[in-house]
Amino acid sequence: MNRNYSCGLLAVFFFFLCPMIPLAGAQEMSNYNRVRVLTMLDKVSKDIQKHYYDPKYHGLDWNATVQEERQKIKAETSLNIAMAHIAQALVSLNDSHTFFLPPPRPYIHDYGFQTEMIGDKCYIIRVRPGTDAAAKDLKPGDQLLAQEGIAPSREILWKMEYRFNVLRPAPGLRLILRDPQGQQRQVDVAAKFKQLSDLKDITGEGIWDVVRDAEDQAHLMRPRWSEVGEDVQILKLPNFVIDPAQAEGLVDRARKRSALIIDLRENPGGAVDTLKRLLGGMFENDVKIANRVGRKEYPPEIAKSRGHAAFAGKLVVLVDSRSASAAELFARVVQLEKRGVVMGDRSSGSVMEAKRYTYDEGIDVKLFYGAEITEADLVMSDGKSLEGRGVTPDEAVLPTAADLAAGRDPVLARAAAILGAKLTPEEAGKLFPYEWPNE
């Protein structure tokens, strides 16, 4: 959960304006680039030593780990793989919020499908129309047994996505799938690449492309509402990266009905202030979110109540394996304080407090990169951290492969039912249709 989260146009400008280097493929390693990569490792390593919340690094010999990756970089012939060695040093900490952010690439790539852990199995949950994945007949409800020879699990799926989407985007993926009828097949899916322009002059017409992209992203990430009957409202909240005042507006709207479902499925978290405002709007008294444990003394995270302006009705919170960080904290506080019911699947267990650090290399042409570094663990009122554990729902409700294939949402339907509203899984699946980003 980032305390300092930069959003809006500024983040988009940063991405499009900084010089980009192609890191895909086996780009030859020059001595100049080797020195730059080693310098990048040194800078990130020093900030880990200075800021990482656990000075013992969970028993890992950090200096030895960095030295091992340095030697690999010195012998490496591929710039792409050399960058991966920096990432490997940070991944060795096995911390959900500590990772390397490589330089931006001059393209966007898309494999055309999305996956999710449901229970202990990984499924295709969406396939983008017009992609090679769609042409190869991938469908929601197909179980992903292996990707490039790697069997996905809750423990490693995020590492797989980090590798194939961030560190080393591939021209294609080999998948082993099992359909809802139990038939197994192998599929080779080609990725779609879109070259980006290296925008330098933001005073020209090109700036409007940046503005439109920012507007499209804001539209996709907007909170969405629906109602079931006269008493139940449903808030679909895709992240906690909204203005705190907007969070209070969500609470004000919720107060117009006697029951509320907050859908935090696939919500990756976001800003601390937003979490505090939304949680404070659910309680008539101040509530402690968590104690912050790090290298120095931190005050606990407290959500200030809105008192009589808080939503006092019945509350159900939905989570799944992609609910992370602030979304998990919200659900767990509701659960611990017995404020409402948490339903769905066990959450991701990715709950730390981190800060993003940015760096640059070069004089004439600068290379921008970064690292996310955990600065505090968050220990709940029961004395336990959610990192690596997640939130176990009060009532587990999991969609089946057949539900995914048919577009049904039995989780939302069940949440409505316990609040006294009638909503079929078929109807629930149509309330918040997924919106793909513009290509």
C-alpha positions in Angstrom: 0.0 0.0 0.0 1.7 3.2 -1.2 1.7 6.2 1.1 3.0 8.5 -1.6 0.9 7.6 -4.7 1.2 9.9 -7.7 -1.9 9.7 -9.9 -3.6 11.7 -12.7 -1.9 13.3 -15.7 1.5 13.6 -14.0 2.1 9.9 -14.0 1.0 9.6 -17.6 3.4 12.5 -18.6 6.2 10.8 -16.8 5.7 7.6 -18.8 5.4 9.2 -22.2 8.1 11.8 -21.8 11.0 9.8 -20.5 13.4 8.2 -23.1 12.6 4.6 -23.6 14.8 1.7 -24.6 13.8 -1.6 -26.1 14.4 -4.3 -23.5 12.6 -7.2 -25.2 14.6 -9.9 -26.9 18.3 -10.6 -26.6 19.7 -7.1 -27.1 23.5 -7.2 -27.0 25.1 -5.9 -23.8 27.7 -3.1 -24.5 30.3 -2.2 -21.8 28.5 1.2 -21.4 25.2 -0.5 -20.7 26.8 -3.0 -18.4 28.2 -0.1 -16.2 24.8 1.5 -16.2 23.0 -1.7 -15.1 25.6 -2.2 -12.3 25.1 1.4 -11.2 21.3 0.8 -11.2 21.7 -2.2 -8.9 24.0 -0.3 -6.6 21.5 2.6 -6.2 18.5 0.3 -5.6 20.6 -1.8 -3.2 21.6 1.2 -1.1 18.0 2.3 -0.7 17.0 -1.2 0.3 19.7 -1.1 3.0 18.5 2.3 4.1 14.8 2.0 4.0 13.7 -1.7 4.0 11.5 -2.3 7.1 13.4 -5.4 8.3 17.1 -4.7 8.8 17.7 -8.5 9.0 16.0 -9.0 5.6 14.1 -12.1 6.9 17.4 -13.9 7.4 18.6 -13.2 3.8 22.3 -12.2 3.4 21.5 -9.0 1.4 25.1 -8.1 0.6 25.8 -11.6 -0.6 22.7 -11.6 -2.7 23.6 -8.3 -4.4 27.2 -9.5 -5.0 25.9 -12.7 -6.6 23.7 -10.7 -9.0 26.6 -8.3 -9.7 28.7 -11.2 -10.9 25.9 -12.4 -13.1 25.5 -9.0 -14.7 29.3 -8.8 -15.4 29.1 -12.0 -17.3 25.7 -11.3 -19.0 25.5 -10.8 -22.8 21.9 -9.6 -22.9 20.7 -6.2 -21.6 17.3 -7.7 -21.0 18.6 -10.5 -18.8 20.9 -8.1 -17.0 17.9 -6.0 -15.9 16.3 -9.2 -14.7 19.2 -9.8 -12.3 18.4 -6.6 -10.5 14.8 -7.7 -10.2 15.9 -11.1 -8.9 17.8 -9.5 -6.0 14.6 -7.8 -4.8 12.4 -10.8 -5.5 14.7 -12.8 -3.2 13.1 -10.9 -0.3 9.8 -12.5 -1.1 8.0 -9.3 -0.3 4.8 -8.4 -2.2 5.6 -4.7 -2.1 9.4 -4.7 -2.8 10.3 -5.0 -6.5 12.3 -3.4 -9.3 10.6 -1.1 -11.9 12.6 -1.4 -15.2 12.9 1.5 -17.6 9.7 2.1 -19.7 9.5 0.3 -23.0 8.7 1.9 -26.3 5.7 -0.3 -26.8 2.6 -1.8 -25.2 2.1 -5.5 -25.4 -1.0 -7.6 -24.7 -1.4 -11.3 -24.6 -5.1 -10.9 -25.0 -6.3 -12.8 -21.9 -6.5 -12.4 -18.2 -6.1 -15.0 -15.5 -7.1 -15.3 -11.8 -6.6 -17.8 -9.0 -10.0 -19.1 -7.8 -9.5 -21.4 -4.9 -6.4 -23.3 -5.7 -6.9 -23.3 -9.5 -6.0 -20.7 -12.1 -8.6 -19.8 -14.7 -8.9 -17.7 -17.8 -11.4 -15.1 -16.7 -11.4 -12.8 -19.8 -10.4 -12.9 -23.5 -10.0 -9.7 -25.5 -12.0 -9.8 -28.8 -9.9 -9.4 -31.9 -6.7 -10.9 -30.4 -4.8 -14.1 -31.3 -6.0 -15.5 -28.0 -9.6 -15.1 -29.2 -8.7 -16.5 -32.6 -7.2 -19.6 -30.9 -10.5 -20.1 -29.0 -9.4 -19.3 -25.5 -12.5 -18.8 -23.4 -13.4 -17.8 -19.8 -13.6 -20.9 -17.8 -10.6 -22.6 -19.3 -8.3 -23.7 -16.5 -4.6 -22.7 -17.0 -2.5 -25.7 -16.1 0.8 -24.3 -17.3 2.3 -21.2 -19.0 5.7 -21.7 -20.6 6.0 -24.9 -18.6 5.3 -23.2 -15.3 2.3 -24.4 -13.3 0.5 -21.4 -11.7 -0.3 -21.2 -8.0 -1.2 -18.6 -5.5 2.4 -18.3 -4.4 3.9 -17.8 -7.8 1.3 -16.3 -10.1 2.3 -12.7 -9.4 5.9 -13.7 -10.1 4.9 -15.2 -13.4 2.9 -12.0 -14.3 5.9 -9.8 -13.3 8.2 -11.8 -15.4 6.1 -12.1 -18.6 4.4 -8.7 -18.4 7.0 -6.4 -16.9 10.5 -7.8 -17.0 10.6 -9.9 -20.2 7.5 -9.4 -22.4 7.5 -12.3 -24.8 6.3 -12.4 -28.4 4.0 -15.3 -27.4 3.1 -17.8 -24.8 2.6 -21.6 -24.8 -0.3 -22.5 -22.6 -1.7 -25.9 -21.4 -5.4 -25.5 -20.8 -8.3 -27.6 -19.6 -11.8 -26.6 -20.7 -14.9 -26.9 -18.4 -15.7 -30.3 -20.0 -12.4 -31.6 -18.9 -10.6 -31.7 -22.3 -6.9 -30.7 -22.2 -5.1 -28.9 -25.0 -2.0 -26.9 -25.9 -2.3 -23.4 -27.4 0.4 -21.1 -28.6 -0.8 -17.5 -28.2 0.9 -14.5 -30.0 1.1 -11.2 -28.2 0.0 -8.0 -29.8 2.6 -5.1 -29.7 1.8 -1.5 -30.2 4.7 0.9 -30.8 4.6 4.1 -28.8 5.8 7.5 -30.1 8.7 9.1 -28.1 6.8 12.2 -27.2 9.1 15.1 -26.2 7.2 18.3 -27.1 4.1 18.4 -25.0 3.1 21.8 -26.5 2.2 20.2 -29.9 -0.7 18.2 -31.0 0.7 15.0 -29.5 -0.2 16.2 -26.0 -3.9 15.4 -26.8 -3.0 11.7 -27.1 -1.6 11.9 -23.6 -4.7 13.7 -22.3 -7.0 11.2 -24.0 -5.1 8.2 -22.6 -5.3 9.8 -19.1 -9.1 10.3 -19.5 -9.5 6.7 -20.7 -7.7 5.4 -17.7 -9.7 7.5 -15.3 -12.9 6.3 -16.9 -11.9 2.7 -16.6 -11.0 3.1 -12.9 -14.1 5.0 -11.9 -16.3 3.7 -9.0 -19.5 2.3 -10.4 -22.9 1.9 -8.7 -26.0 -0.3 -9.1 -29.1 -0.9 -7.0 -31.1 -4.1 -6.3 -34.6 -3.4 -5.1 -35.4 -0.5 -2.9 -32.9 -1.1 -0.1 -29.6 -2.5 -1.5 -26.9 -0.5 -3.2 -23.8 -2.0 -4.8 -20.5 -0.1 -5.1 -17.9 -1.5 -7.5 -14.6 0.0 -6.4 -11.7 -0.8 -8.7 -9.0 0.7 -6.6 -8.3 3.1 -3.7 -6.6 5.7 -6.0 -9.4 8.3 -5.7 -9.5 11.7 -4.0 -10.3 11.4 -0.3 -13.1 13.9 -0.8 -14.6 11.6 -3.5 -14.4 8.7 -1.0 -16.6 10.7 1.4 -19.0 11.4 -1.4 -19.3 7.6 -1.9 -20.3 7.3 1.8 -22.9 10.1 1.4 -24.5 8.2 -1.4 -24.4 4.9 0.5 -26.4 6.5 3.3 -29.5 6.8 1.1 -30.1 3.0 1.4 -30.2 0.6 4.3 -27.8 -2.0 2.9 -24.5 -1.8 1.0 -22.4 -4.2 -0.9 -18.8 -3.0 -1.6 -17.2 -5.1 -4.3 -13.4 -5.1 -3.9 -12.7 -8.0 -6.1 -9.7 -7.4 -8.3 -9.0 -4.2 -6.3 -5.2 -3.9 -6.0 -5.3 -1.2 -3.3 -4.0 2.3 -3.4 -3.6 5.3 -1.2 -3.8 5.3 2.6 -5.8 8.5 2.9 -8.5 7.0 0.7 -8.7 3.9 2.8 -9.0 5.9 6.0 -11.8 8.1 4.6 -13.8 5.2 3.3 -13.4 3.1 6.4 -14.2 6.1 8.6 -17.4 6.4 6.7 -18.5 2.9 7.8 -18.0 3.4 11.6 -19.6 5.7 14.2 -16.4 5.6 16.2 -12.7 5.9 15.3 -11.2 2.5 14.4 -7.6 1.3 14.3 -6.6 -0.1 11.0 -3.2 -1.5 11.9 0.0 -1.0 13.8 2.9 0.0 11.5 6.1 -2.0 12.3 9.4 -0.9 10.8 12.9 0.3 11.6 11.6 3.3 13.5 8.6 4.2 15.6 5.4 4.8 13.6 2.0 5.9 14.8 -0.8 3.4 14.1 -3.1 3.8 11.1 -6.4 5.2 12.5 -9.5 5.8 10.5 -11.4 8.8 11.9 -15.1 8.2 12.1 -17.6 10.5 10.4 -19.8 10.0 13.4 -23.5 10.5 12.7 -22.6 11.1 9.0 -21.3 7.5 8.7 -23.2 4.7 6.9 -24.9 2.7 9.6 -26.7 0.1 7.5 -26.0 -3.5 6.7 -22.6 -4.1 5.0 -21.2 -6.9 2.8 -17.7 -6.8 1.4 -16.6 -8.9 -1.6 -13.0 -10.0 -2.1 -11.1 -12.4 -4.3 -7.5 -13.6 -4.9 -6.7 -10.3 -6.7 -8.0 -8.1 -3.8 -4.8 -6.7 -2.4 -3.2 -4.1 0.0 -5.8 -1.4 1.0 -8.7 -3.6 -0.2 -7.5 -6.4 2.1 -7.1 -4.0 5.1 -10.6 -2.6 4.5 -12.2 -6.1 4.5 -10.2 -7.3 7.5 -11.1 -4.3 9.6 -14.8 -4.8 8.8 -14.4 -8.5 9.8 -12.4 -7.9 13.0 -14.8 -5.1 14.2 -17.8 -7.3 13.3 -19.2 -4.5 11.2 -20.3 -6.6 8.3 -19.8 -9.9 6.3 -16.9 -10.6 4.1 -17.6 -13.0 1.2 -15.8 -14.5 -1.8 -12.4 -16.0 -2.1 -9.3 -15.6 0.1 -7.5 -12.4 -0.8 -4.0 -12.1 -2.1 -2.0 -11.6 1.1 -0.1 -8.6 -0.4 -0.3 -6.1 2.5 2.7 -4.0 3.3 3.3 -0.2 3.4 5.7 0.8 0.7 7.2 3.9 -1.0 8.2 4.2 -4.6 11.7 5.5 -5.4 12.7 6.8 -8.8 16.2 7.1 -10.3 17.8 8.1 -13.6 21.0 7.3 -15.4 22.8 9.1 -18.2 23.7 12.7 -19.1 22.6 13.4 -22.7 20.0 10.7 -22.7 18.5 9.8 -19.4 17.2 6.4 -18.5 14.5 6.4 -15.9 13.7 3.4 -13.6 12.5 2.8 -10.1 11.9 0.5 -7.1 9.1 -0.1 -4.7 10.4 -0.7 -1.2 8.5 -1.8 1.9 9.0 0.5 4.8 6.5 -1.0 7.3 4.6 -4.2 8.0 1.0 -3.7 9.0 -0.1 -5.7 12.1 -3.9 -5.9 12.6 -5.7 -5.7 16.0 -5.6 -9.5 16.3 -1.7 -9.3 16.3 -1.3 -10.8 12.9 -0.1 -9.5 9.6 -2.0 -10.1 6.4 1.2 -10.4 4.3 1.3 -13.9 2.8 -2.0 -14.8 4.6 -4.7 -12.7 3.1 -8.3 -12.4 4.4 -10.3 -15.5 4.7 -13.9 -14.7 4.0 -16.7 -15.3 6.5 -18.5 -17.1 3.7 -16.5 -18.6 0.8 -18.3 -18.4 -2.5 -16.4 -19.3 -5.6 -17.5 -19.2 -9.2 -17.1 -22.5 -11.1 -15.6 -22.9 -14.5 -19.1 -23.1 -15.9 -20.0 -19.8 -14.2 -17.0 -18.1 -15.8 -17.9 -19.6 -19.2 -21.5 -18.4 -18.9 -20.7 -15.0 -17.5 -22.5 -15.7 -14.2 -21.6 -14.0 -10.9 -22.8 -16.3 -8.0 -20.8 -14.3 -5.5 -22.6 -11.0 -6.0 -25.9 -12.9 -6.2 -25.3 -14.5 -2.8 -24.3 -11.2 -1.3 -27.6 -9.7 -2.4 -29.5 -12.7 -1.1 -28.3 -12.4 2.5 -29.4 -8.7 2.4 -32.9 -9.8 1.3 -32.6 -8.8 -2.4 -33.4 -10.9 -5.4 -30.6 -11.1 -7.9 -29.8 -14.1 -10.1 -26.2 -15.0 -10.9 -27.0 -14.3 -14.6 -28.3 -10.8 -13.7 -25.4 -10.1 -11.3 -22.9 -11.0 -14.1 -24.3 -8.2 -16.3 -24.3 -5.4 -13.7 -20.7 -4.3 -14.2 -19.5 -5.4 -17.6 -15.7 -5.4 -18.0 -14.3 -2.5 -20.1 -11.1 -3.2 -22.0 -8.6 -0.3 -22.3 -8.3 1.4 -25.7 -5.7 0.0 -27.9 
